[in-house]
Amino acid sequence: MAASGAAFAQSSVSLTGKLRFAYGDAKTSAGVKTTGVGVTDGDWNIAAVEDLGGGLKAGANMALRLRGRDVAVDGAQSNGARPRDSSMYLTGGFGTVTVGAVEAGNGILGLVTAGGPTYIGLDNGVQLAAASNVDLLQYTSPAMNGFSVKALMIDSVGAGGAQATSTSQDATVVGLNYANGPLSAAIDMTNYGLNSLTAGADSRTRMSANYNLGVAIVGAGYQTAKTTAGIKKNETAVSVSAPFGAFNVGMIYATSKTDGVAGNNTGYDFAVQYNLSKRTYVALQGQSAKTANVAGTNTNTRVQLAHSF
């Protein structure tokens, strides 16, 4: 019994989650308007950690979507919900090895939000490349003087791995991260496999940085991607977030340009969040995105009430 108790003391499990409701007003570039109240997000997150001794730890993370009466309890993506992440990891002096099925942003916006309260997210809309669900195997090195490296293999969830017969492309990514004091920065390079496709994405390079000025955090990022046909798409984003007492204000401006397409895609994402407590807030959020050569603008505005536990 003593041995059993010691083993149990080396393990821990935590349950956290959130629920968000909002009244929203959205309009497409064609003028189609949607308004109403609904659940914008809701999930349970289960995290388990075990101390294996000798500086070695193992852990697992799972998330379940819970959105109310009209959506099943699961980990899938539907009704505009973000997919739920699940992963396992082993960490020690050698670094961290992670395997999982997660949502991965293809653009740069998630890297330059500067910790601000911009939750609608241009990266999940038509403005820039949408996020995707992937299986991954990743290695992250220990940090040395603020620097760490990462290497990972990814492919679409359930697609069968590298160079499978699936039309969902796999990819390999290598990157360098830096975090020290007020500055954090990252650069990564991605190479894509074609799988069963004859043409598709070829390569991508992303760079981003965030700097804490004390009164505000500013961020900037740049991405260039190329297809196997040699067509390039360049994306740029800048952001700022700042606290004002119980308020937190954030904004992102982004633009993208594709070879052979006249004009740029442009958009912004902003939010003003008021913290009622450490776990509950009310926020006003807005988004506007304009596609090149399209007359209208996609807009999305909402007032959100959120609670986390």
C-alpha positions in Angstrom: 0.0 0.0 0.0 2.9 2.4 0.8 4.4 1.7 -2.7 1.0 2.3 -4.3 0.6 5.6 -2.5 4.0 6.8 -3.6 3.2 5.9 -7.2 -0.1 7.8 -7.0 1.6 10.9 -5.5 3.8 11.1 -8.6 0.8 11.5 -10.8 -1.8 14.3 -11.2 -4.9 14.9 -13.3 -6.6 18.3 -13.8 -9.9 19.2 -15.4 -10.4 22.7 -16.8 -12.8 24.2 -19.3 -14.7 27.2 -20.7 -18.0 28.3 -22.0 -18.7 31.3 -24.1 -22.0 32.8 -25.3 -22.4 35.8 -27.6 -24.8 37.9 -29.5 -23.4 38.3 -33.0 -24.1 40.3 -36.2 -22.3 38.9 -39.3 -22.5 40.0 -43.0 -20.9 38.4 -46.1 -19.5 40.4 -49.0 -22.7 39.5 -50.9 -24.8 41.2 -48.2 -26.2 38.1 -46.6 -26.7 38.9 -42.9 -26.9 36.7 -39.8 -27.8 37.8 -36.3 -28.6 36.0 -33.1 -27.4 34.5 -29.8 -25.5 31.3 -29.5 -22.6 29.4 -28.0 -19.3 30.5 -29.5 -17.2 28.0 -27.7 -17.2 25.4 -25.0 -15.0 22.5 -23.9 -13.5 20.4 -21.2 -9.8 19.9 -21.0 -8.3 16.9 -19.2 -4.5 17.0 -18.5 -2.6 14.2 -16.8 1.1 14.3 -15.8 3.3 11.5 -14.3 6.7 11.9 -12.8 8.8 9.0 -14.1 11.8 9.8 -12.0 15.3 10.9 -13.0 14.0 14.2 -14.4 11.6 12.4 -16.9 7.9 13.2 -17.1 5.1 11.9 -19.3 1.8 13.6 -19.9 -1.4 13.5 -21.9 -4.0 16.2 -22.8 -7.5 15.6 -24.2 -10.3 18.1 -24.9 -14.0 17.4 -25.4 -16.4 19.9 -27.0 -19.5 20.8 -25.0 -21.6 23.4 -26.7 -25.1 22.9 -25.2 -28.2 21.0 -26.3 -27.7 21.2 -30.0 -24.2 19.8 -30.3 -23.0 16.3 -29.3 -20.2 15.8 -26.8 -17.2 14.9 -29.0 -13.9 16.1 -30.4 -15.0 16.9 -33.9 -15.4 20.0 -35.9 -18.9 21.2 -36.9 -21.2 24.2 -36.7 -18.1 26.4 -36.9 -16.5 24.9 -33.8 -12.8 24.6 -33.6 -11.6 21.0 -33.4 -10.5 19.8 -30.0 -6.8 18.9 -29.5 -5.4 15.6 -28.0 -1.7 14.9 -27.4 0.8 12.9 -25.4 4.4 13.9 -24.6 7.6 12.7 -22.9 9.9 15.4 -21.5 13.3 15.4 -19.8 16.8 16.7 -20.2 16.9 15.7 -23.8 13.9 18.0 -24.6 10.3 17.1 -25.4 8.7 14.6 -27.8 5.1 15.2 -28.6 2.6 13.1 -30.6 -1.0 14.3 -31.2 -3.9 15.3 -33.3 -4.3 19.1 -33.1 -5.5 22.2 -34.9 -2.6 24.0 -36.6 -2.8 27.5 -38.0 -1.4 27.7 -41.5 -1.0 31.5 -41.4 0.9 33.8 -39.2 -1.9 35.5 -37.2 -1.8 33.0 -34.3 1.9 33.9 -33.9 1.5 37.7 -33.7 -1.6 38.1 -31.5 0.7 39.5 -28.8 -1.5 38.0 -26.1 -4.4 40.2 -27.0 -8.1 39.4 -26.7 -8.7 38.9 -30.5 -10.7 35.7 -30.5 -12.7 35.7 -33.8 -9.4 35.2 -35.7 -8.8 36.1 -39.3 -6.8 32.9 -39.6 -10.0 30.9 -39.5 -11.8 32.8 -42.2 -11.4 33.5 -45.9 -8.9 36.3 -45.4 -5.8 34.2 -44.9 -5.2 30.5 -45.0 -7.6 28.6 -42.8 -6.4 26.4 -39.9 -6.3 22.7 -40.5 -6.5 19.5 -38.4 -3.3 17.5 -38.4 -1.5 14.5 -36.8 1.9 15.4 -35.7 5.2 14.0 -34.3 7.3 16.8 -32.8 10.7 17.2 -31.1 11.5 20.4 -29.1 15.0 20.9 -27.7 15.7 22.3 -24.3 16.1 26.1 -24.2 19.7 27.4 -24.2 20.2 31.2 -23.6 16.6 31.6 -24.7 16.9 29.6 -27.9 15.2 26.3 -28.7 14.8 24.3 -31.9 11.9 22.2 -33.1 11.4 19.6 -35.8 8.1 17.9 -36.7 6.2 15.8 -39.2 2.6 16.6 -39.9 -0.2 15.2 -42.1 -4.0 15.6 -42.2 -5.8 13.7 -39.4 -6.3 10.1 -40.5 -4.7 10.7 -43.9 -2.2 7.8 -43.6 1.2 9.6 -43.1 4.0 10.7 -45.3 3.5 10.2 -49.0 0.2 8.3 -48.5 -2.3 7.9 -51.3 -4.5 10.5 -49.6 -4.8 13.9 -51.4 -4.1 15.7 -48.1 -0.5 16.7 -48.2 2.0 15.8 -45.5 4.8 18.1 -44.4 8.0 18.5 -42.5 8.8 21.6 -40.4 12.0 22.9 -38.8 12.1 26.0 -36.7 14.0 28.2 -34.2 12.3 29.9 -31.3 13.7 32.6 -29.0 12.2 33.9 -25.7 14.1 36.0 -23.2 12.8 39.0 -21.2 10.4 41.2 -23.2 11.2 39.6 -26.6 9.9 36.5 -28.2 10.6 35.5 -31.9 10.3 32.5 -34.2 11.1 31.4 -37.6 10.2 28.1 -39.3 10.4 26.5 -42.7 7.9 23.9 -44.1 8.4 21.5 -47.0 5.3 19.7 -48.4 4.9 16.2 -49.9 2.6 15.8 -52.8 1.1 12.4 -51.7 -1.3 11.4 -54.6 -1.5 15.0 -55.9 0.2 16.1 -59.1 0.3 19.7 -57.9 -0.1 21.5 -54.6 1.8 23.4 -51.9 5.5 23.3 -52.2 7.1 25.3 -49.3 6.5 28.0 -46.7 8.6 30.3 -44.5 7.2 32.2 -41.5 8.8 34.8 -39.3 7.3 36.5 -36.3 8.2 38.5 -33.2 6.4 40.0 -30.1 7.8 42.6 -27.8 6.5 43.7 -24.4 6.9 47.4 -24.0 5.5 47.4 -20.5 2.4 49.5 -21.4 1.6 47.3 -24.4 2.7 44.3 -26.4 3.4 44.7 -30.1 3.8 41.9 -32.7 4.7 41.5 -36.4 4.9 38.6 -38.7 5.6 37.7 -42.3 4.9 34.5 -44.3 5.8 33.5 -47.9 4.4 30.4 -49.4 4.9 28.8 -52.8 3.1 26.2 -54.8 4.6 23.6 -57.1 3.6 25.8 -60.0 5.8 28.5 -58.7 2.9 30.8 -57.5 3.8 32.8 -54.4 1.5 34.2 -51.7 2.9 36.7 -49.2 1.2 37.5 -45.9 2.0 40.3 -43.4 0.4 41.0 -40.0 0.9 43.5 -37.2 -0.7 43.6 -33.8 -0.9 45.4 -30.5 -2.6 44.7 -27.2 -2.6 46.7 -24.0 -4.2 46.5 -20.5 -6.1 49.4 -19.0 -7.0 48.4 -15.5 -9.7 45.7 -15.9 -9.8 46.3 -19.7 -7.6 44.6 -22.3 -7.6 46.0 -25.9 -6.2 44.2 -28.9 -6.1 44.6 -32.7 -4.5 42.8 -35.6 -4.2 44.1 -39.2 -3.3 41.7 -41.9 -2.8 41.7 -45.7 -2.0 39.0 -48.3 -0.9 39.1 -51.9 -1.0 36.3 -54.4 1.0 36.2 -57.7 -1.2 36.8 -60.7 -4.1 38.2 -58.7 -4.7 42.0 -58.8 -5.0 43.7 -55.5 -4.5 42.5 -51.9 -6.7 40.8 -49.4 -6.9 43.0 -46.3 -8.5 42.7 -42.9 -8.5 43.6 -39.3 -9.6 41.9 -36.1 -10.2 43.8 -32.8 -11.5 43.3 -29.3 -12.1 45.1 -26.1 -12.3 42.8 -23.1 -13.5 43.7 -19.6 -12.4 41.2 -16.9 -15.1 40.8 -14.3 -12.7 38.4 -12.5 -9.8 36.2 -13.3 -12.1 33.7 -14.9 -15.1 35.7 -16.3 -15.1 38.5 -18.8 -17.3 40.4 -21.2 -15.9 41.4 -24.6 -16.8 43.4 -27.7 -15.2 41.7 -30.7 -15.2 42.7 -34.4 -13.7 41.6 -37.7 -13.6 42.9 -41.2 -12.1 41.1 -44.2 -12.0 42.2 -47.8 -11.0 39.8 -50.6 -9.2 41.2 -53.7 -11.5 42.1 -56.6 -14.6 41.5 -54.5 -16.9 44.5 -54.1 -18.2 43.8 -50.7 -16.7 43.2 -47.3 -17.1 40.3 -44.8 -17.9 41.6 -41.3 -18.4 40.0 -37.9 -19.3 41.8 -34.7 -20.3 40.2 -31.4 -20.7 40.8 -27.7 -19.4 37.8 -25.7 -19.8 36.6 -22.1 -17.2 33.9 -21.2 -16.3 31.9 -18.1 -13.4 29.5 -17.6 -12.7 27.1 -14.8 
